[in-house]
């Protein structure tokens, strides 16, 4: 990691564990939504529980990192940037958790004809989250790679918007669905799109902080 830290090893390890936790949650989210689309309730609910535990672990890691930042920052003016990145990255994990919990609670119906496209949307969202983590990680390890990851992140976020809009149009054009069903599934699609939006926001922050580091 670059030298904003005095003693880096413990802090590096905690930040990496925090970012790894987000990646792990995104994997379980993707698998969980596939179980949901197959009406495989038991494994789906297990994924909900796993993501809940991962979110708690990430919160604990974030708090520990934040405490250590005040002791180990070489450049105090960078502290706010690092804190913001951790908090905003945690917001993405929270959105993953909230979305899969709401899916468990509300159980939105998805017709067979929409399932493949819905899973494409989930894949695009998870790709955006994973690219966000790569972007944040490179902020600490390799600033020169950050723009490349941000470009990929924006591609995934745009793909999320395109799939989400297309799927919402198809749902509202379907005369066999009740308005209640349409609205419920629309809200769930918008939740997914919001996760990618939050991930893109983190990428935008990283780009600003990167420029601050190099000027």
N, C-alpha and C positions, 0 to 999 in steps of 0.2 A: 504494500500500500504506500501511497505517497506520504511525504513527511509532514502531515498535520498532527501526527501523534508523537509523543515522547517515547513511550514504551509500547511497541506495536503488537507484540505477539498475542497477548491475551485478548486485546481489543479486536485485532484482526480475526481471531478465532470466533469470538462472539458474534461479530457482524456477519461472518460467513455462515455460522449456524443459523442466524436469523434469516438470511437470504435463502439458505437451503430449506428452511421450514416452509417458506412461501412456495418454493418449487415443489416440495413434497405435497403440500396442500393442493396445488394446481393439478398434480397427477391424480390424486384421489378424487378431486372434483370431476375431472374428465371421466374417470372410470365410474364414478357414482352416477353421472348423468346417463351413461350407457346402460347401467343396470336399471335406471328408472325407465328408460325407453323400452326396455325388454320386460317391464313389469316384474322385475326380480327384486322384490321388496326387501328381503332379508339383507342381501349384500349392499343394497342401496343405503339402508338405514345404518349399516356398519360404517359406510363411508361418511355419513353425516356425523357420526360419533367421532371418527378419526379426525375429521377436519375441525371439529369443536376442540379436541385436545391439542391439535397443532396450533390453533389460534391462541389458546392459553399459553402454550410454550413460547410462541412468538412474542406475546405480550411481556412475558417474564424476561426473555432475552433483550427485548427493546429497552425495558426499564434498566436492566443491568448495564447495557451499553451506554445509556444516557447518563447514568451515575459515573461510569468510568471516564466518560468524555471530559468531565470537569477536572479530572485528575491527570489525564494523559494527553491533553491537546497541546501540541507544540504551537499551533497558530489559533489562538482563541477566536479570532474573527471568522474562522471556518466552522466553529462549533454549531452555530445556528443552521448552516447549510446541511451539516451532517444530521442534526436532529430532525430537520424538516424532511430529509430523505427517508429516514427511518419511520417517522410518523406517517408520511404519505404512502410509503410502501405497505405499512401495516394496515392502512385504510383499504388497500386492494385486497389483502387477505381477509379483512372483516367483511368486505362485499362478497367474496367467495363463500364465506361461512353463512352470511345472511341469506344469500340466494338459495343455497342448497337446503337450508333449514326451512325457508318458505316453501320450497318445492315439497319437502316432507310434510309440512303442515297443510298446505292448500291442495296438493296433488292435482296440478293442472292437467287436463286431458290433452293428449296429443294423438291425432289421427295418424294412422299408418302412413298416409301419403305425405305427411309433414316430417316424419321422424328423421329421415336422412338429412334433410336440410337443417333441421334443428341441431343435429349432431355436428354438422359442418360449422354452425354458429358457435357451438361449444368449443370446437377445435380452434377456431380463430381467436376466441377469447383467451383460451389457455396459451396459445402461441404468443399473444400480446403480453400476457402476464410473465411468461418465461423470458421474453425478450426484455421486458422491463427489468427483471432481476439481473440479466446479463449487463444491461446498461448501468445499473447502480453498482454492480460489482466492478465494472471497468472504470467507474469514477474513482475507485480506490486503487486499482491495480494498473490500469493502462488507459490513460486519458485519450490517446490517439485513436483507440477503437470505439470510443463512445459515439461519434457521429454515424458510424456504420450500424450500430445496434439501434440507434434512434430511428434511422431510416427504415429498418426492418419492423420496428415497433409501430411506426405510423402506417406501414403497409398492412399489418395485421389489424390495426384499429379500423382502417378504412374498409378492409374486407368484412369486419364485424358489422359495420354500418350497412354495407351493401346487402349482406345476407339477411340481416335483421329486417331491413325495409322490405326486401323481396318476400320474406316469409310473412310479415305482417299483412302485406297486400294480398297474398294468397289466402290467408286466414279470413280476412274480412270479405273477400269475394266468394267465400264458400257459403252457399245458401243453406247447407245442412246443419251448420253450427248455430247455436243460440247466441244472442248478443252477449249474454253472461259468459259463455265459453270463450267467445272471441276476446272480450275485454280481459279476462283472466290470463289467457295465454299471451295476449299483447303485453300485459304488464310484466310477465315473466321474461319475455324477449327483451324488453327495455331494461330489465335488471341486468341481463347478460351484457347488453351493449354498454351499460354504465360501468361495468368492471373494466372493459377495454378502454373506456374514456379515462377512468382513474389511472390506469396504467400509463396511458399516453401523457397525462398530466405529470406523472413522476418523471417520464423521459424528458419532458420540456424543462422541468426543474434541473435535472442533471445537466442538460445542455447549457443552461444559464450558469450553473456553478462551475462547469468545466471552463467556460470562457473566463470566469473570475479567477480561476487558478492559473491560467496561462497568460493573462495580460499583466 
